[in-house]
């Protein structure tokens, strides 16, 4: 949403508003979800502001002793044949 708002403001000549929208998009995780497009737009169109690097959230790590839903043995092959 903020990426689109930033592009609209940029095209209408509101560079400060566009830069604010791009920064908000980065703060809300646009880069993690969709790539570096907004960061590139911010760097290109807002040279007075250094684009913040949004840290990626690492996936949760399960402890090695966490129970698994997978069975320990192979399932018994069953047939519905008479």
PyMOL commands that set and color helices and strands:
alter all, ss='L'
color gray80, all
select helices_A, chain A and resi 2-11+15-27+30-34+37-45
alter helices_A, ss='H'
color red, helices_A
deselect
rebuild
show_as cartoon
